[in-house]
Amino acid sequence: MASNEEDSIMQTEQTERSTEQTGSTNSSNSNRNKTEEAPEEERDGFDNGVEFVLTCLGLAVGLGNIWRFPTRAYENGGSAFLIPYLTFAFLLGFPSVYFEFLLGQYNGKSPPVIFRRVMPILEGIGWMGPAVAALVAIYYIVLISWISIYLVNIFRGHFHVWGKCDNAWNEVETCIDMISQKKCRTENPPGWLNGSTLPEKMFYINNTCVDASNYTNVSLTSATEQYFMRNIIDPSNTLYEFETINWPVLAAMTACWILTALGIVKGAKVMGKISYVAVILPYVIVAILFVRGITLDGAGDGISYYLGKPDFSKLGHAKTWIEALKQLCFSLSVGHGALMSLAAYSKKHHNVFRDASIVIIGDTCMSLVGGAAVFSTLGFLAKQRGVTVPEVVKSGLSLAFVVYPEAMTQMPFPWLWSFLFFFMLFLLGASTEIALVEVFCSCIYDQSKSLRNKKWLVVTVWCTTLYLAGLYWFELFDSYTAGFSSVCTLGCEFVIIMLIYGYRNFSDDIVEVLGKPRNSLTKNIGPHSPWFLFDWTVICPVIAVALVGLSFMRDYPYEGDAVKFPVSFDIIGWCLSFLPVFLVPIFALLNIIRYQNRRIPFQSLFMLQKQHSSYPRISEGFDEEQQLLQEDLPEKEPWDEDGSSLSKERATASGDEPATIDVTTTIHQFY
């Protein structure tokens, strides 16, 4: 009996000692346990993967697919232009979309938070993309406003007035009535007596055919161009002319900003539902316009000039390759932070490789089919005018707002084709605008606990700010804001993730998101291919740096008009271009002040933070020296901390992921 009692006492003591040892072990690993037990609150995301990919398609496929791509292809070798375009799509386009999808989905946060957790001193890199998106959104809404005015006039039954020269806004003496121009090709043109010797070329002006040689030094414009320039946009004569307000455009902008805010305020779930209409319907409409276009008289000539006459000599010109690269970056909206932000709303293990493929294919198809629809219609217009296709082709805005409306007025049921065309443009523009504006809003949600439940306030303030900033200077924003800044952002993202965070760590992140490769095929040419790591580390940064350098090659003054576009135009423009870049030192200084106020060592600004998603995996390889370096790092983000945790001896925080790694080891691994 006594022996049994002694044995029982000894077992109790051993149990107590074992419990103490276990408690000690648990205490030393408390940070890791908290990471596993207290995951961050998940965002309200898309209901399914279809909504996510449609929303991303809505961002990528925009107005430039319809009017910018066709003219770039036509001016740079026709179908030969597809060679540099598809080459850069393989080297930069698809890898960039896949890269930004991975970053956003794995981390589940907006760009500033992602890069802050990689290295707080570089948080400004994460703000560059949202800043670019904001600048683009400012002038993009102006385009949508113009489109809205066309739609309103179609509903009012005024679709026929843009082809005539007898309206209040027309300058009759210089207005060419292109619809009546065919009368000047008859044997007895208006204004000429029978038997008269007819000039070689005539214009139909002021209800009569006039000799074109008499207007050599006179600037003549078509009725549709005067409608667009003098009635819709009514531009100021100089950069600093603020005396007048274009009330119809102001009203249209106000309505468009309200619709944009309503599309964002309810979050990703509503955005996903909107995408079913705003993204799918444009593909249906462009297919209808394509079928209608190729059945028009003269359509074959237009498509022949578009893709049927490849000029391979253009491939020897640097300009062709530059234009292909610029068009690709502009079309896909890479470097805007929007793709990364949208991916953060997706489920962590969603197949982003497949979605990136869909976005690239969908974007390219819209460009090709949309271009064919446009050029088949231009072939018809050239046939009606009695001229060649090159004489009716115009670049940029004129193609959509001047040339195409003129062609549609000469078709049966012009109201129908006009409505379909401009409604398609409106949906393409609106879906892109919503995604661009949402980027900055999501950044604010992520860094302010108090505003996460007041999304309506953030959206309202931000939309109002952009609304007030975009009332003037469309040309300035259009010319300077997109290209340089977005490419700078993209290049910085590649360098920071692949060299500072480490390509090996990012490769492991891919495995966490998509799982291990199933076979050698998917391992070598699928989402886990070493090609992507090499491309992200070497090729993409080199292309980005090259494009940044080429961005400085511009003609001064803008459009050769020093009166309308003085030196200050370019100075302000370059300041806008560098605005996202200026955010890098601003946020570096802000984080230095933050860490000083929280009594956190300066070296912590250059280390991966405890909240990073990859810590549970990476921390398993820490040695004692590395563990010591982590002790002074904050357990929470600044916006998640309360006053009791600001001292150096603060208690261990609960509620966020304690995760960190010394990035110097990562850089050493790379070299």
C-alpha positions in Angstrom: 0.0 0.0 0.0 2.8 2.4 1.0 4.8 1.5 -2.0 1.8 2.3 -4.2 1.4 5.7 -2.6 5.1 6.6 -3.1 4.8 5.6 -6.7 1.8 7.8 -7.1 3.6 10.8 -5.5 6.6 10.3 -7.8 4.3 10.2 -10.9 2.6 13.4 -9.8 6.0 15.2 -9.4 7.1 14.0 -12.9 3.8 15.2 -14.3 4.2 18.6 -12.8 7.8 18.9 -14.1 6.7 17.8 -17.5 3.9 20.4 -17.4 6.4 23.1 -16.5 8.7 22.1 -19.4 5.8 22.1 -21.8 4.7 25.5 -20.6 8.2 26.8 -21.1 8.2 25.4 -24.6 4.8 26.8 -25.4 5.9 30.2 -24.1 9.0 30.2 -26.3 6.8 29.4 -29.3 3.9 31.7 -28.4 4.5 33.9 -31.4 4.1 31.1 -33.8 1.0 29.7 -32.1 -0.7 33.1 -32.3 0.0 33.2 -36.0 -1.8 29.9 -36.4 -4.6 30.6 -33.9 -5.4 34.2 -34.7 -5.5 34.6 -38.5 -6.4 38.0 -39.9 -9.9 38.8 -40.6 -10.7 38.0 -44.2 -12.1 40.5 -46.6 -15.6 40.3 -48.1 -14.6 38.8 -51.5 -16.2 37.7 -54.7 -18.9 35.0 -54.5 -17.1 32.9 -57.1 -14.1 32.8 -59.4 -16.2 33.8 -62.5 -17.0 37.1 -60.9 -13.3 37.7 -60.1 -12.1 37.0 -63.6 -14.9 39.0 -65.2 -14.1 42.0 -63.0 -10.4 41.8 -64.0 -11.4 41.5 -67.6 -13.5 44.6 -67.1 -10.4 46.4 -65.9 -8.1 45.2 -68.7 -10.5 45.5 -71.6 -11.2 49.1 -72.1 -11.7 51.9 -74.6 -8.2 51.6 -75.9 -9.0 48.1 -77.3 -11.5 49.7 -79.7 -9.8 52.8 -80.9 -6.1 52.7 -79.9 -5.1 49.1 -80.9 -6.6 49.2 -84.5 -4.8 52.4 -85.4 -1.5 51.3 -83.8 -1.7 48.1 -85.8 -2.5 50.0 -89.0 0.3 52.5 -88.6 2.9 49.9 -87.7 2.8 47.2 -90.3 -0.8 45.8 -90.2 -0.8 42.2 -89.2 3.0 42.3 -88.8 2.3 44.4 -85.7 1.0 41.3 -84.1 4.6 39.9 -84.0 6.0 42.4 -81.5 2.6 42.7 -79.7 2.4 38.9 -79.0 6.1 38.8 -78.2 5.8 41.3 -75.5 2.5 39.7 -74.3 4.6 36.5 -73.7 7.6 38.3 -72.2 5.9 41.0 -70.1 2.1 41.0 -70.4 1.1 37.6 -69.2 3.9 37.3 -66.6 3.0 40.7 -65.2 -0.7 39.9 -64.8 0.1 36.5 -63.2 2.7 38.2 -60.9 0.2 40.8 -59.7 -2.5 38.2 -59.2 -0.2 36.1 -57.1 0.9 39.0 -54.9 -2.6 40.2 -54.2 -4.2 36.8 -53.7 -1.5 35.3 -51.5 -1.3 38.3 -49.2 -5.0 39.2 -49.3 -4.2 42.9 -48.8 -3.9 46.1 -50.9 -0.5 47.0 -52.4 0.7 49.4 -49.7 0.2 46.8 -47.0 1.9 44.1 -49.0 5.1 46.1 -49.6 5.1 47.5 -46.1 5.2 44.0 -44.8 8.1 43.2 -47.1 10.0 46.2 -45.9 8.4 49.2 -44.2 10.9 51.7 -45.7 9.5 50.8 -49.1 5.8 51.2 -48.4 5.7 54.0 -50.9 6.2 51.5 -53.7 2.8 50.0 -52.8 1.2 53.5 -53.1 2.6 54.2 -56.6 0.1 51.9 -58.3 -3.0 53.4 -56.6 -1.6 56.9 -57.4 -1.3 55.9 -61.1 -4.8 54.5 -61.1 -6.1 57.7 -59.6 -4.4 59.9 -62.3 -5.8 57.6 -65.1 -9.3 57.6 -63.5 -9.3 61.4 -63.5 -9.2 61.7 -67.3 -10.9 58.3 -68.0 -14.2 59.6 -66.5 -14.1 62.5 -69.0 -14.1 60.0 -71.9 -17.1 58.2 -70.3 -18.8 61.6 -69.9 -18.5 62.3 -73.7 -19.8 58.9 -74.5 -22.7 59.5 -72.1 -23.6 62.7 -74.0 -23.7 60.8 -77.3 -26.0 58.2 -75.7 -28.4 60.8 -74.3 -28.6 62.5 -77.8 -29.3 59.1 -79.4 -32.2 58.6 -76.9 -33.4 62.1 -77.7 -33.5 61.2 -81.4 -30.7 63.7 -82.3 -28.3 61.0 -83.7 -28.7 62.5 -87.2 -27.5 66.0 -86.3 -23.8 65.2 -85.9 -23.6 64.5 -89.7 -25.0 67.9 -90.8 -23.6 71.4 -91.1 -26.7 73.5 -90.4 -26.6 73.4 -86.6 -25.9 76.3 -84.2 -22.4 75.0 -83.3 -21.3 74.6 -86.9 -18.9 76.9 -88.7 -20.7 76.7 -92.1 -17.9 78.1 -94.2 -15.4 75.4 -93.1 -17.8 72.4 -92.5 -17.8 69.5 -95.0 -21.0 67.6 -95.2 -19.6 64.1 -95.7 -23.0 62.5 -96.1 -23.7 64.7 -99.1 -20.2 64.5 -100.4 -21.2 61.9 -102.9 -23.2 64.5 -104.8 -19.9 66.1 -105.8 -19.1 62.9 -107.7 -22.1 63.1 -110.1 -22.1 64.5 -113.6 -24.1 67.6 -112.5 -22.9 68.5 -109.0 -24.7 71.2 -107.1 -23.4 74.7 -107.9 -22.0 73.8 -111.3 -23.7 74.4 -114.7 -24.1 71.5 -117.2 -21.1 71.2 -119.4 -18.8 73.0 -117.0 -15.2 71.7 -116.6 -15.2 70.1 -113.2 -12.2 70.3 -110.9 -10.4 67.1 -110.0 -11.5 67.3 -106.3 -14.5 69.0 -104.7 -16.0 69.4 -101.2 -19.6 69.7 -100.3 -19.7 73.0 -98.3 -22.8 75.1 -97.6 -25.1 73.1 -99.8 -22.8 73.3 -102.9 -19.8 71.6 -104.3 -16.7 73.8 -104.2 -13.3 73.5 -105.8 -10.9 72.0 -103.3 -8.0 74.0 -104.7 -9.6 77.2 -103.4 -9.3 75.9 -99.8 -5.6 75.0 -99.8 -4.8 77.3 -96.9 -8.1 76.9 -95.1 -8.6 74.3 -92.3 -11.7 72.3 -93.2 -13.4 69.9 -90.9 -16.2 67.3 -91.3 -19.6 67.8 -89.7 -19.0 65.0 -87.2 -15.7 66.6 -86.1 -17.3 69.9 -85.6 -20.0 68.2 -83.6 -17.4 66.6 -81.3 -15.0 69.5 -81.0 -17.4 72.5 -81.0 -20.5 71.0 -79.3 -19.3 68.1 -77.1 -15.9 69.1 -75.7 -15.7 72.8 -76.7 -12.0 73.0 -75.6 -10.4 76.1 -74.2 -7.9 78.0 -76.4 -5.1 78.0 -73.9 -3.8 76.1 -70.9 -5.0 78.7 -68.4 -8.4 79.6 -69.8 -10.9 79.0 -67.0 -13.6 81.5 -67.8 -16.1 79.1 -69.2 -17.6 75.8 -68.0 -18.9 73.1 -70.3 -22.2 72.5 -68.5 -23.3 69.4 -70.5 -19.9 67.7 -69.8 -20.0 68.8 -66.2 -23.5 67.3 -65.7 -22.4 64.1 -67.4 -19.3 63.9 -65.3 -21.3 64.3 -62.1 -23.7 61.5 -63.1 -20.8 59.2 -64.1 -19.0 59.8 -60.7 -22.2 59.1 -58.8 -22.7 55.8 -60.8 -19.0 54.9 -60.1 -19.4 55.5 -56.4 -22.5 53.4 -56.3 -20.7 50.6 -58.0 -17.9 50.6 -55.5 -19.5 51.3 -52.1 -21.0 47.8 -51.7 -17.7 46.1 -52.2 -16.4 43.2 -54.3 -19.7 41.3 -54.2 -21.6 44.0 -56.0 -18.7 44.7 -58.4 -18.8 41.0 -59.3 -22.5 41.2 -60.1 -22.0 44.3 -62.2 -19.3 42.5 -64.2 -21.8 40.0 -65.6 -23.4 42.8 -67.6 -20.6 45.4 -68.0 -18.1 42.8 -69.2 -20.0 40.1 -71.1 -22.4 42.5 -73.0 -19.5 44.4 -74.7 -18.3 41.1 -76.2 -21.8 40.4 -77.5 -22.1 43.9 -79.0 -18.7 43.8 -80.6 -19.5 40.5 -82.2 -22.7 42.0 -83.6 -20.8 45.1 -84.9 -18.2 42.8 -86.4 -20.9 40.7 -88.3 -22.6 43.9 -89.4 -19.3 45.5 -90.5 -18.0 42.6 -92.7 -21.4 42.6 -94.6 -21.0 46.3 -95.6 -20.0 47.4 -99.1 -16.2 48.1 -99.0 -15.6 46.1 -95.8 -13.0 44.0 -97.5 -10.9 47.0 -98.3 -10.9 48.1 -94.7 -9.9 44.8 -93.2 -7.3 44.4 -95.9 -5.6 47.6 -94.7 -6.0 46.5 -91.1 -4.5 43.0 -91.2 -4.4 41.9 -94.8 -1.3 43.8 -95.9 1.5 43.0 -93.5 4.5 45.3 -93.8 7.3 43.3 -92.3 9.8 46.1 -93.0 8.2 47.9 -90.0 9.7 45.3 -87.7 13.1 46.8 -88.3 11.9 50.1 -86.8 12.3 50.6 -83.0 9.0 52.7 -83.1 7.0 49.6 -84.0 8.2 47.6 -81.0 7.9 50.6 -78.7 4.3 51.1 -79.7 3.5 47.5 -79.3 4.9 47.5 -75.7 3.1 50.7 -74.8 -0.2 49.5 -76.1 0.2 46.2 -74.2 0.9 47.9 -70.9 -1.9 50.5 -71.4 -4.4 47.8 -72.3 -3.7 45.4 -69.5 -3.5 48.1 -66.8 -0.4 46.5 -65.2 1.4 48.7 -62.7 -1.8 50.4 -61.6 -2.2 48.3 -58.4 -5.8 47.4 -59.5 -5.1 43.8 -60.5 -3.3 43.2 -57.2 -6.1 44.9 -55.3 -8.8 42.9 -57.0 -6.9 39.6 -56.5 -6.8 40.4 -52.8 -10.6 39.8 -52.7 -10.2 36.3 -54.2 -9.9 33.1 -52.3 -6.2 32.2 -51.4 -6.1 29.0 -53.4 -7.9 30.2 -56.5 -6.2 29.3 -59.8 -4.8 32.7 -60.7 -2.7 31.1 -63.5 -5.8 30.2 -65.4 -7.4 33.6 -64.7 -4.3 35.4 -66.0 -4.5 33.3 -69.2 -8.2 34.2 -69.6 -7.5 37.9 -69.1 -4.7 37.9 -71.7 -6.8 36.0 -74.3 -9.9 38.0 -73.6 -8.0 41.3 -74.0 -6.3 40.3 -77.2 -9.5 38.9 -78.7 -11.4 42.2 -78.0 -8.5 44.1 -79.6 -8.5 42.0 -82.8 -12.3 41.6 -83.2 -13.0 45.2 -82.2 -10.3 46.4 -84.7 -11.8 44.3 -87.5 -15.3 45.7 -86.7 -13.9 49.3 -86.8 -11.9 48.9 -90.0 -14.6 47.0 -91.9 -16.8 50.1 -91.2 -14.0 52.4 -92.3 -13.8 50.5 -95.6 -17.5 51.1 -96.0 -17.0 54.8 -95.2 -14.2 55.2 -97.7 -16.4 53.6 -100.4 -19.2 56.1 -99.6 -16.7 59.0 -99.8 -15.1 57.7 -102.9 -11.6 57.8 -101.4 -9.1 55.2 -100.1 -9.1 53.7 -96.6 -6.0 55.6 -95.5 -7.8 58.9 -96.2 -10.5 58.2 -93.6 -8.3 56.6 -90.9 -7.6 58.9 -87.9 -5.9 58.1 -84.7 -7.1 58.2 -81.1 -10.3 59.9 -80.1 -11.2 61.0 -83.7 -11.7 57.4 -84.7 -14.4 56.8 -82.1 -16.0 60.2 -81.9 -15.6 61.5 -85.5 -15.1 58.8 -88.1 -17.2 56.0 -86.7 -20.3 58.1 -86.0 -20.1 59.4 -89.6 -20.1 55.9 -90.9 -23.0 54.8 -88.8 -25.2 57.7 -90.0 -25.0 56.2 -93.5 -26.2 52.8 -92.5 -29.8 51.6 -92.4 -31.2 52.0 -88.9 -28.4 54.4 -87.8 -29.8 54.9 -84.3 -29.4 51.2 -83.6 -25.8 50.9 -84.7 -25.0 54.2 -83.0 -26.6 53.1 -79.7 -24.8 49.7 -79.8 -21.4 51.2 -80.4 -21.6 53.9 -77.8 -23.3 51.7 -75.2 -20.4 49.2 -75.7 -17.9 52.0 -75.2 -19.8 53.1 -72.0 -19.7 49.7 -70.5 -16.0 49.2 -71.3 -15.2 52.5 -69.8 -17.4 52.2 -66.7 -16.0 48.7 -65.8 -12.4 50.0 -66.0 -13.2 53.2 -64.1 -14.8 51.3 -61.2 -11.7 49.1 -60.8 -9.3 52.1 -61.0 -11.1 54.1 -58.4 -11.6 51.1 -56.0 -7.8 50.6 -55.7 -7.2 53.6 -53.5 -10.4 53.0 -51.5 -9.2 49.5 -50.6 -5.8 50.9 -49.5 -7.6 53.2 -47.0 -9.8 50.3 -45.7 -6.8 48.2 -45.0 -5.0 50.9 -43.0 -7.9 52.3 -41.0 -9.9 50.2 -38.6 -12.4 53.0 -38.0 -13.2 53.4 -41.7 -13.6 49.7 -42.6 -17.3 49.9 -41.7 -17.7 53.4 -43.3 -16.9 52.5 -46.9 -19.5 54.9 -48.2 -17.6 57.8 -46.6 -14.2 56.8 -48.1 -15.8 56.3 -51.5 -17.7 59.5 -51.4 -14.7 61.6 -50.4 -12.3 60.0 -52.9 -14.7 60.3 -55.8 -15.4 63.9 -55.0 -11.7 64.6 -54.8 -11.1 63.1 -58.2 -14.2 64.8 -59.6 -12.9 68.2 -58.6 -9.3 67.4 -59.9 -10.5 66.4 -63.3 -12.6 69.4 -64.4 -9.8 70.8 -66.5 -6.7 69.8 -68.5 -7.8 66.5 -70.1 -5.0 66.7 -72.6 -2.5 67.1 -69.8 -3.7 64.0 -67.9 -4.1 62.0 -71.1 -0.6 62.7 -72.3 1.5 62.3 -69.2 -0.2 60.2 -66.5 -0.3 56.6 -67.6 2.8 55.4 -69.4 5.9 56.5 -67.4 4.4 56.1 -63.9 2.9 52.7 -64.5 6.1 51.3 -65.9 8.1 52.7 -63.0 5.7 51.0 -60.6 5.9 47.7 -62.4 9.7 47.7 -62.5 9.9 48.5 -58.8 7.5 45.7 -57.9 9.6 43.1 -59.7 12.9 44.2 -58.2 11.5 44.3 -54.6 9.8 41.0 -54.7 12.3 39.0 -56.6 15.5 40.5 -55.2 14.6 41.8 -51.7 11.9 39.4 -50.6 13.6 36.7 -52.6 12.7 34.6 -55.6 12.9 31.4 -53.6 10.4 32.7 -51.1 8.1 33.8 -53.9 8.4 30.4 -55.5 7.3 28.8 -52.2 4.4 31.3 -52.1 3.3 30.0 -55.5 3.3 26.4 -54.1 1.1 27.6 -51.1 -1.4 29.2 -53.5 -1.6 26.6 -56.3 -0.2 23.5 -54.6 2.7 21.4 -55.8 3.0 20.6 -59.5 1.2 17.5 -60.5 3.6 16.3 -63.1 6.8 17.3 -64.9 4.7 19.1 -67.6 3.1 21.5 -65.2 6.4 21.9 -63.4 8.3 23.0 -66.5 5.7 24.9 -68.5 2.8 25.5 -66.1 2.3 27.9 -63.2 5.4 26.6 -61.4 7.7 26.9 -64.4 11.2 28.3 -63.6 10.8 30.4 -66.7 8.5 32.8 -64.7 11.1 33.3 -61.9 13.7 34.1 -64.5 11.4 36.3 -66.4 10.3 38.3 -63.3 13.9 38.6 -62.1 15.6 39.6 -65.3 13.5 40.1 -68.4 10.6 42.1 -67.0 12.7 44.6 -65.1 15.0 45.2 -68.1 12.0 45.8 -70.3 10.5 48.2 -67.7 13.7 50.1 -67.4 14.0 50.4 -71.2 10.4 51.7 -71.5 11.0 54.2 -68.7 14.0 55.5 -70.7 12.0 55.7 -73.9 9.3 57.7 -72.1 11.6 60.7 -72.0 11.7 60.8 -75.8 9.0 63.3 -76.6 8.4 66.1 -79.0 8.3 69.6 -77.5 6.1 71.6 -77.5 3.2 69.2 -77.4 1.5 68.8 -80.8 3.9 71.5 -82.1 1.7 74.3 -80.7 3.7 76.4 -78.2 0.8 78.9 -77.8 -1.9 76.4 -76.7 0.7 74.1 -75.0 3.4 76.3 -73.4 6.4 75.1 -71.5 4.4 75.0 -68.3 2.2 72.3 -69.9 5.2 69.9 -70.0 6.5 71.0 -66.6 3.2 70.2 -65.0 2.9 67.0 -67.0 6.2 65.7 -65.8 5.3 66.6 -62.2 2.2 64.5 -62.6 4.3 61.7 -64.0 6.7 61.8 -61.1 4.0 62.2 -58.5 3.7 58.4 -57.8 7.5 58.2 -57.6 7.6 61.1 -55.0 5.4 58.9 -52.7 8.3 56.5 -52.1 10.5 59.0 -50.0 7.3 60.5 -48.4 6.2 57.1 -47.0 9.7 56.2 -46.1 9.9 59.3 -43.9 6.5 58.6 -42.5 7.5 55.1 -41.4 10.8 56.4 -39.9 8.7 58.7 -37.7 6.3 55.9 -36.9 9.0 53.6 -35.7 10.8 56.3 -33.7 7.5 57.2 -31.9 7.0 53.5 -31.1 10.6 53.1 -30.0 11.3 50.4 -32.5 15.0 50.0 -33.7 15.8 51.7 -37.0 17.1 48.5 -38.6 13.5 47.1 -38.3 12.5 49.3 -41.2 14.6 47.2 -43.5 13.3 43.8 -42.3 10.3 41.7 -43.3 7.5 42.4 -40.8 5.8 39.9 -38.4 2.5 40.2 -40.2 3.6 38.8 -43.5 1.7 35.8 -44.7 4.7 33.6 -45.3 6.1 33.6 -41.8 4.7 30.3 -40.5 6.6 28.6 -43.3 9.8 30.7 -43.3 10.3 30.9 -39.5 10.9 27.1 -39.3 14.4 27.8 -40.6 15.4 30.5 -38.2 18.5 30.1 -36.1 19.1 31.7 -32.7 20.8 34.8 -34.1 17.9 35.5 -36.5 15.4 35.0 -33.7 17.1 37.7 -31.6 16.8 40.1 -34.4 13.0 39.7 -34.4 12.4 40.6 -30.7 12.0 44.3 -31.2 9.7 44.1 -34.2 6.1 45.2 -33.7 3.5 42.5 -33.2 0.8 44.6 -35.0 0.4 47.1 -37.7 0.4 50.8 -36.5 -3.3 51.1 -37.3 -4.1 48.0 -35.3 -2.2 48.9 -32.2 -3.7 50.6 -29.1 -1.9 52.9 -26.7 -0.8 50.2 -24.3 1.5 48.6 -26.9 3.6 51.6 -27.9 6.4 51.0 -25.3 9.4 48.8 -26.0 8.4 46.5 -23.2 4.8 46.1 -24.5 3.0 42.8 -23.9 2.8 40.4 -26.7 -0.1 41.4 -29.0 -2.9 39.2 -29.8 -5.1 39.3 -32.9 -2.5 39.7 -35.7 0.1 37.4 -37.2 3.5 37.6 -35.5 5.7 36.9 -38.5 9.1 38.0 -39.6 12.3 37.2 -41.3 15.6 38.9 -41.7 15.6 39.8 -45.4 19.4 40.0 -45.5 19.5 36.2 -45.6 17.1 36.3 -48.5 19.3 38.7 -50.5 22.3 36.5 -49.7 20.5 33.4 -51.0 19.9 35.2 -54.3 23.5 36.1 -54.8 
